[in-house]
């Protein structure tokens, strides 16, 4: 047994990182509201109520990811909100770099790709509701 190879521990670390860091964004919106998101959604000709989905994607989904409950669905939700964030707020940054040379959308890409990895891998065994592998 190789003590340095533990896929389930790696999945837990990824879940804590993606879920934990995304949750900060959700808490900020709980504290400060989502008026600016409502304006962007309405400006795009979509119903205002669609903006409230950000609470699902940035509060509920991260909590589910952290706990390891319905991780694939929660990760898909995070991926969707990242696509929305880029479309509604960051399209102008698509080909931009920061003053430090970083891609202007690296945070959004980090969340999208991390959530995508969780979508394909699932929660692992260190979870409240781990997916059981079918017996052959």
C-alpha positions as CSV (number, residue, x, y, z in Angstrom):
1,X,0.0,0.0,0.0
2,X,1.4,3.4,-1.0
3,X,0.6,6.0,1.7
4,X,1.1,8.8,-0.8
5,X,-1.6,7.5,-3.2
6,X,-5.1,8.2,-1.8
7,X,-7.6,9.3,-4.5
8,X,-10.4,9.7,-1.9
9,X,-8.3,12.1,0.2
10,X,-7.5,14.1,-2.9
11,X,-11.2,14.3,-3.7
12,X,-11.9,15.5,-0.2
13,X,-9.2,18.2,-0.5
14,X,-10.6,19.3,-3.8
15,X,-14.1,19.4,-2.4
16,X,-13.0,21.5,0.6
17,X,-11.2,23.9,-1.6
18,X,-13.9,24.4,-4.3
19,X,-16.8,24.4,-1.8
20,X,-15.1,26.4,0.8
21,X,-13.8,29.1,-1.4
22,X,-17.1,29.4,-3.4
23,X,-19.0,29.6,-0.1
24,X,-17.2,32.9,0.7
25,X,-18.8,34.4,-2.5
26,X,-22.2,33.2,-1.4
27,X,-21.9,34.6,2.1
28,X,-20.9,37.9,0.6
29,X,-24.1,37.9,-1.4
30,X,-26.1,36.9,1.7
31,X,-24.7,39.9,3.5
32,X,-24.7,42.5,0.7
33,X,-27.6,41.3,-1.5
34,X,-27.7,40.5,-5.2
35,X,-29.0,43.8,-6.7
36,X,-26.2,44.0,-9.1
37,X,-26.9,40.5,-10.4
38,X,-30.6,41.3,-10.7
39,X,-29.7,44.3,-12.9
40,X,-27.5,42.2,-15.2
41,X,-30.2,39.5,-15.5
42,X,-32.9,42.1,-16.3
43,X,-30.6,43.9,-18.7
44,X,-30.2,40.7,-20.6
45,X,-34.0,40.5,-20.9
46,X,-34.3,37.6,-18.5
47,X,-36.7,37.3,-15.5
48,X,-35.4,38.9,-12.3
49,X,-36.1,35.7,-10.3
50,X,-33.3,34.0,-12.2
51,X,-30.8,36.0,-10.2
52,X,-31.8,34.2,-7.0
53,X,-30.3,31.0,-8.4
54,X,-27.0,32.5,-7.4
55,X,-27.9,31.6,-3.8
56,X,-28.3,28.0,-4.8
57,X,-25.0,28.0,-6.7
58,X,-22.9,29.9,-4.2
59,X,-24.4,28.8,-0.9
60,X,-26.3,25.5,-1.1
61,X,-24.1,23.8,-3.8
62,X,-20.8,24.6,-1.9
63,X,-22.3,23.2,1.3
64,X,-23.3,20.1,-0.5
65,X,-19.8,19.8,-2.1
66,X,-18.1,20.2,1.3
67,X,-20.3,17.6,2.9
68,X,-20.1,15.2,-0.1
69,X,-23.8,15.1,-0.8
70,X,-25.0,15.1,-4.4
71,X,-21.5,16.3,-5.4
72,X,-22.0,15.8,-9.1
73,X,-25.2,17.8,-9.2
74,X,-23.8,20.5,-7.0
75,X,-20.6,20.8,-9.1
76,X,-22.8,21.1,-12.2
77,X,-24.6,24.0,-10.5
78,X,-21.2,25.7,-9.8
79,X,-20.2,25.2,-13.4
80,X,-23.4,26.8,-14.6
81,X,-23.0,29.9,-12.4
82,X,-19.5,30.3,-13.6
83,X,-20.6,30.3,-17.2
84,X,-23.3,32.9,-16.2
85,X,-20.8,35.0,-14.3
86,X,-18.5,35.1,-17.3
87,X,-21.4,35.8,-19.7
88,X,-23.1,38.5,-17.6
89,X,-20.1,40.2,-16.0
90,X,-16.8,39.3,-17.4
91,X,-17.0,38.9,-21.2
92,X,-14.8,42.0,-21.6
93,X,-12.1,40.2,-19.6
94,X,-12.0,37.1,-21.8
95,X,-8.7,38.0,-23.4
96,X,-7.3,40.2,-20.7
97,X,-4.4,39.9,-18.3
98,X,-4.1,41.5,-14.9
99,X,-1.3,44.0,-14.1
100,X,0.6,41.0,-12.6
101,X,0.3,38.9,-15.8
102,X,-2.5,36.6,-14.7
103,X,-5.5,35.8,-16.8
104,X,-8.3,38.1,-15.7
105,X,-10.7,35.1,-15.6
106,X,-8.5,32.8,-13.6
107,X,-10.8,32.7,-10.6
108,X,-13.8,31.9,-12.7
109,X,-11.7,29.2,-14.6
110,X,-10.5,27.8,-11.3
111,X,-14.0,27.3,-10.0
112,X,-15.3,26.0,-13.3
113,X,-12.5,23.5,-13.8
114,X,-12.4,22.4,-10.2
115,X,-16.2,21.8,-10.3
116,X,-15.8,20.0,-13.6
117,X,-13.2,17.7,-12.0
118,X,-15.7,17.0,-9.1
119,X,-18.5,16.4,-11.6
120,X,-16.4,13.6,-13.2
121,X,-14.9,12.1,-10.1
122,X,-17.7,12.4,-7.5
123,X,-17.3,12.8,-3.8
124,X,-15.0,9.9,-2.9
125,X,-15.4,7.9,0.3
126,X,-14.8,10.7,2.8
127,X,-18.3,12.1,2.5
128,X,-21.6,12.3,4.3
129,X,-23.2,10.4,1.4
130,X,-20.4,8.7,-0.5
131,X,-21.2,7.0,-3.8
132,X,-20.8,3.2,-3.4
133,X,-19.1,1.4,-6.2
134,X,-21.3,-1.4,-7.6
135,X,-20.2,-4.9,-6.8
136,X,-19.0,-6.8,-9.8
